């Protein structure tokens, strides 16, 4: 899936165009102008969202990717270097986020498989070098999580508890449990994107 997404995305081409108005907006963006950012956001959000949905076929995933793209642009606003057009830049950025999205999904599936093996096949898991190596890297990701999110994540995937059971067991609301699980997944995805840990 990751390879196919990569090939498809590399074959697409953005429209080449930049108006004087957009040039001025980009200049203001690099200076931290929130109004300029909002204008660019509204002008290009639909393009980013449509492109993300085209490859993920998921509205929620497309929204997440779109938010990540614009968050990244805002965070890098002072160092943004655009060689051609802003459209070209944002399409390229979106491509990279979509590729990372598929890569993160593949690794998330590995996480869930590993968690099951840890519980149901403890001895075979430990005695198998390839799985032991994957488990080690998985544990590195889990270890990076904040204590509370880490505890909830581990209970969820290693004890196979539902969100409702977790909330009852830990004396928390279901909303709190969902928040920590979403936070854990987001942080793990970010670490994967940084390419500090490979599976």
TORKOL-4160 file (C-alpha; in steps of 0.2 Angstrom, whole numbers, padded with zeros to 4 digits, m for minus):
199
<pt num="1" X="0000" Y="0000" Z="0000"/>
<pt num="2" X="0014" Y="0012" Z="0005"/>
<pt num="3" X="0024" Y="0008" Z="m0011"/>
<pt num="4" X="0008" Y="0010" Z="m0022"/>
<pt num="5" X="0004" Y="0027" Z="m0014"/>
<pt num="6" X="0022" Y="0033" Z="m0017"/>
<pt num="7" X="0021" Y="0029" Z="m0036"/>
<pt num="8" X="0004" Y="0037" Z="m0038"/>
<pt num="9" X="0009" Y="0053" Z="m0029"/>
<pt num="10" X="0025" Y="0055" Z="m0038"/>
<pt num="11" X="0016" Y="0054" Z="m0055"/>
<pt num="12" X="0004" Y="0069" Z="m0051"/>
<pt num="13" X="0009" Y="0087" Z="m0055"/>
<pt num="14" X="0003" Y="0103" Z="m0048"/>
<pt num="15" X="m0003" Y="0118" Z="m0057"/>
<pt num="16" X="0010" Y="0131" Z="m0060"/>
<pt num="17" X="0004" Y="0149" Z="m0055"/>
<pt num="18" X="0007" Y="0162" Z="m0043"/>
<pt num="19" X="m0001" Y="0179" Z="m0042"/>
<pt num="20" X="0007" Y="0195" Z="m0035"/>
<pt num="21" X="m0006" Y="0194" Z="m0021"/>
<pt num="22" X="0000" Y="0177" Z="m0016"/>
<pt num="23" X="0018" Y="0183" Z="m0017"/>
<pt num="24" X="0013" Y="0197" Z="m0004"/>
<pt num="25" X="0004" Y="0185" Z="0007"/>
<pt num="26" X="0019" Y="0173" Z="0007"/>
<pt num="27" X="0030" Y="0188" Z="0012"/>
<pt num="28" X="0018" Y="0192" Z="0026"/>
<pt num="29" X="0017" Y="0174" Z="0031"/>
<pt num="30" X="0036" Y="0173" Z="0034"/>
<pt num="31" X="0034" Y="0188" Z="0046"/>
<pt num="32" X="0021" Y="0179" Z="0056"/>
<pt num="33" X="0005" Y="0187" Z="0049"/>
<pt num="34" X="m0010" Y="0176" Z="0055"/>
<pt num="35" X="m0022" Y="0185" Z="0043"/>
<pt num="36" X="m0010" Y="0180" Z="0028"/>
<pt num="37" X="m0010" Y="0162" Z="0034"/>
<pt num="38" X="m0029" Y="0162" Z="0036"/>
<pt num="39" X="m0030" Y="0168" Z="0018"/>
<pt num="40" X="m0019" Y="0155" Z="0011"/>
<pt num="41" X="m0027" Y="0142" Z="0022"/>
<pt num="42" X="m0044" Y="0145" Z="0015"/>
<pt num="43" X="m0037" Y="0147" Z="m0003"/>
<pt num="44" X="m0028" Y="0130" Z="m0003"/>
<pt num="45" X="m0037" Y="0119" Z="0010"/>
<pt num="46" X="m0049" Y="0111" Z="m0002"/>
<pt num="47" X="m0035" Y="0107" Z="m0014"/>
<pt num="48" X="m0025" Y="0098" Z="0001"/>
<pt num="49" X="m0041" Y="0090" Z="0007"/>
<pt num="50" X="m0046" Y="0083" Z="m0010"/>
<pt num="51" X="m0029" Y="0076" Z="m0014"/>
<pt num="52" X="m0028" Y="0068" Z="0003"/>
<pt num="53" X="m0046" Y="0060" Z="0001"/>
<pt num="54" X="m0041" Y="0054" Z="m0016"/>
<pt num="55" X="m0028" Y="0043" Z="m0009"/>
<pt num="56" X="m0035" Y="0038" Z="0008"/>
<pt num="57" X="m0053" Y="0037" Z="0004"/>
<pt num="58" X="m0057" Y="0043" Z="0022"/>
<pt num="59" X="m0064" Y="0059" Z="0027"/>
<pt num="60" X="m0057" Y="0059" Z="0044"/>
<pt num="61" X="m0039" Y="0054" Z="0037"/>
<pt num="62" X="m0040" Y="0068" Z="0024"/>
<pt num="63" X="m0045" Y="0080" Z="0038"/>
<pt num="64" X="m0030" Y="0075" Z="0049"/>
<pt num="65" X="m0018" Y="0076" Z="0035"/>
<pt num="66" X="m0024" Y="0093" Z="0029"/>
<pt num="67" X="m0023" Y="0099" Z="0047"/>
<pt num="68" X="m0005" Y="0092" Z="0048"/>
<pt num="69" X="0000" Y="0100" Z="0032"/>
<pt num="70" X="m0005" Y="0118" Z="0037"/>
<pt num="71" X="0001" Y="0116" Z="0055"/>
<pt num="72" X="0018" Y="0111" Z="0047"/>
<pt num="73" X="0017" Y="0126" Z="0036"/>
<pt num="74" X="0014" Y="0138" Z="0050"/>
<pt num="75" X="0028" Y="0130" Z="0061"/>
<pt num="76" X="0040" Y="0132" Z="0046"/>
<pt num="77" X="0034" Y="0149" Z="0041"/>
<pt num="78" X="0050" Y="0158" Z="0045"/>
<pt num="79" X="0061" Y="0146" Z="0035"/>
<pt num="80" X="0049" Y="0142" Z="0020"/>
<pt num="81" X="0059" Y="0143" Z="0004"/>
<pt num="82" X="0048" Y="0142" Z="m0012"/>
<pt num="83" X="0057" Y="0139" Z="m0028"/>
<pt num="84" X="0042" Y="0139" Z="m0040"/>
<pt num="85" X="0025" Y="0143" Z="m0033"/>
<pt num="86" X="0015" Y="0141" Z="m0016"/>
<pt num="87" X="0004" Y="0128" Z="m0025"/>
<pt num="88" X="0019" Y="0118" Z="m0030"/>
<pt num="89" X="0025" Y="0119" Z="m0012"/>
<pt num="90" X="0009" Y="0114" Z="m0004"/>
<pt num="91" X="0006" Y="0099" Z="m0016"/>
<pt num="92" X="0023" Y="0093" Z="m0013"/>
<pt num="93" X="0021" Y="0094" Z="0006"/>
<pt num="94" X="0004" Y="0086" Z="0005"/>
<pt num="95" X="0012" Y="0071" Z="m0005"/>
<pt num="96" X="0024" Y="0069" Z="0009"/>
<pt num="97" X="0011" Y="0069" Z="0022"/>
<pt num="98" X="0000" Y="0056" Z="0013"/>
<pt num="99" X="0015" Y="0044" Z="0011"/>
<pt num="100" X="0019" Y="0046" Z="0029"/>
<pt num="101" X="0001" Y="0043" Z="0033"/>
<pt num="102" X="0001" Y="0026" Z="0024"/>
<pt num="103" X="0018" Y="0021" Z="0032"/>
<pt num="104" X="0011" Y="0025" Z="0049"/>
<pt num="105" X="m0004" Y="0015" Z="0046"/>
<pt num="106" X="0006" Y="0000" Z="0041"/>
<pt num="107" X="0016" Y="0001" Z="0057"/>
<pt num="108" X="0001" Y="0004" Z="0067"/>
<pt num="109" X="m0005" Y="m0013" Z="0061"/>
<pt num="110" X="0011" Y="m0021" Z="0066"/>
<pt num="111" X="0009" Y="m0013" Z="0083"/>
<pt num="112" X="m0008" Y="m0021" Z="0085"/>
<pt num="113" X="m0001" Y="m0038" Z="0079"/>
<pt num="114" X="0013" Y="m0037" Z="0091"/>
<pt num="115" X="0002" Y="m0033" Z="0106"/>
<pt num="116" X="m0008" Y="m0048" Z="0102"/>
<pt num="117" X="0007" Y="m0059" Z="0101"/>
<pt num="118" X="0014" Y="m0053" Z="0117"/>
<pt num="119" X="m0001" Y="m0058" Z="0126"/>
<pt num="120" X="m0006" Y="m0074" Z="0117"/>
<pt num="121" X="0010" Y="m0081" Z="0111"/>
<pt num="122" X="0023" Y="m0075" Z="0123"/>
<pt num="123" X="0036" Y="m0089" Z="0122"/>
<pt num="124" X="0036" Y="m0090" Z="0103"/>
<pt num="125" X="0037" Y="m0071" Z="0102"/>
<pt num="126" X="0052" Y="m0070" Z="0113"/>
<pt num="127" X="0061" Y="m0085" Z="0105"/>
<pt num="128" X="0059" Y="m0078" Z="0087"/>
<pt num="129" X="0074" Y="m0065" Z="0083"/>
<pt num="130" X="0064" Y="m0055" Z="0069"/>
<pt num="131" X="0049" Y="m0053" Z="0081"/>
<pt num="132" X="0060" Y="m0049" Z="0095"/>
<pt num="133" X="0068" Y="m0035" Z="0085"/>
<pt num="134" X="0052" Y="m0028" Z="0080"/>
<pt num="135" X="0046" Y="m0029" Z="0098"/>
<pt num="136" X="0061" Y="m0019" Z="0103"/>
<pt num="137" X="0057" Y="m0005" Z="0091"/>
<pt num="138" X="0039" Y="m0005" Z="0096"/>
<pt num="139" X="0044" Y="m0003" Z="0114"/>
<pt num="140" X="0055" Y="0012" Z="0110"/>
<pt num="141" X="0040" Y="0021" Z="0102"/>
<pt num="142" X="0029" Y="0016" Z="0118"/>
<pt num="143" X="0043" Y="0022" Z="0129"/>
<pt num="144" X="0042" Y="0040" Z="0121"/>
<pt num="145" X="0024" Y="0042" Z="0127"/>
<pt num="146" X="0019" Y="0053" Z="0142"/>
<pt num="147" X="0016" Y="0042" Z="0157"/>
<pt num="148" X="m0003" Y="0043" Z="0157"/>
<pt num="149" X="m0005" Y="0041" Z="0139"/>
<pt num="150" X="0008" Y="0027" Z="0139"/>
<pt num="151" X="m0002" Y="0018" Z="0153"/>
<pt num="152" X="m0018" Y="0019" Z="0144"/>
<pt num="153" X="m0011" Y="0014" Z="0127"/>
<pt num="154" X="m0002" Y="m0002" Z="0135"/>
<pt num="155" X="m0018" Y="m0007" Z="0144"/>
<pt num="156" X="m0028" Y="m0005" Z="0128"/>
<pt num="157" X="m0018" Y="m0015" Z="0117"/>
<pt num="158" X="m0009" Y="m0027" Z="0128"/>
<pt num="159" X="m0024" Y="m0031" Z="0139"/>
<pt num="160" X="m0037" Y="m0030" Z="0125"/>
<pt num="161" X="m0048" Y="m0019" Z="0135"/>
<pt num="162" X="m0062" Y="m0009" Z="0127"/>
<pt num="163" X="m0062" Y="0010" Z="0130"/>
<pt num="164" X="m0077" Y="0008" Z="0142"/>
<pt num="165" X="m0068" Y="m0006" Z="0152"/>
<pt num="166" X="m0052" Y="0005" Z="0153"/>
<pt num="167" X="m0062" Y="0020" Z="0159"/>
<pt num="168" X="m0070" Y="0009" Z="0173"/>
<pt num="169" X="m0054" Y="0001" Z="0178"/>
<pt num="170" X="m0045" Y="0017" Z="0179"/>
<pt num="171" X="m0059" Y="0028" Z="0186"/>
<pt num="172" X="m0058" Y="0040" Z="0171"/>
<pt num="173" X="m0071" Y="0046" Z="0158"/>
<pt num="174" X="m0072" Y="0038" Z="0141"/>
<pt num="175" X="m0068" Y="0055" Z="0134"/>
<pt num="176" X="m0052" Y="0055" Z="0144"/>
<pt num="177" X="m0047" Y="0038" Z="0138"/>
<pt num="178" X="m0051" Y="0042" Z="0120"/>
<pt num="179" X="m0040" Y="0058" Z="0122"/>
<pt num="180" X="m0025" Y="0049" Z="0128"/>
<pt num="181" X="m0026" Y="0035" Z="0115"/>
<pt num="182" X="m0028" Y="0048" Z="0101"/>
<pt num="183" X="m0013" Y="0058" Z="0108"/>
<pt num="184" X="m0003" Y="0042" Z="0109"/>
<pt num="185" X="m0006" Y="0037" Z="0091"/>
<pt num="186" X="m0002" Y="0055" Z="0085"/>
<pt num="187" X="0014" Y="0056" Z="0095"/>
<pt num="188" X="0019" Y="0039" Z="0088"/>
<pt num="189" X="0015" Y="0044" Z="0070"/>
<pt num="190" X="0026" Y="0060" Z="0073"/>
<pt num="191" X="0040" Y="0049" Z="0079"/>
<pt num="192" X="0039" Y="0038" Z="0064"/>
<pt num="193" X="0038" Y="0053" Z="0052"/>
<pt num="194" X="0055" Y="0059" Z="0060"/>
<pt num="195" X="0062" Y="0042" Z="0054"/>
<pt num="196" X="0071" Y="0040" Z="0071"/>
<pt num="197" X="0064" Y="0022" Z="0073"/>
<pt num="198" X="0062" Y="0010" Z="0058"/>
<pt num="199" X="0052" Y="m0006" Z="0057"/>
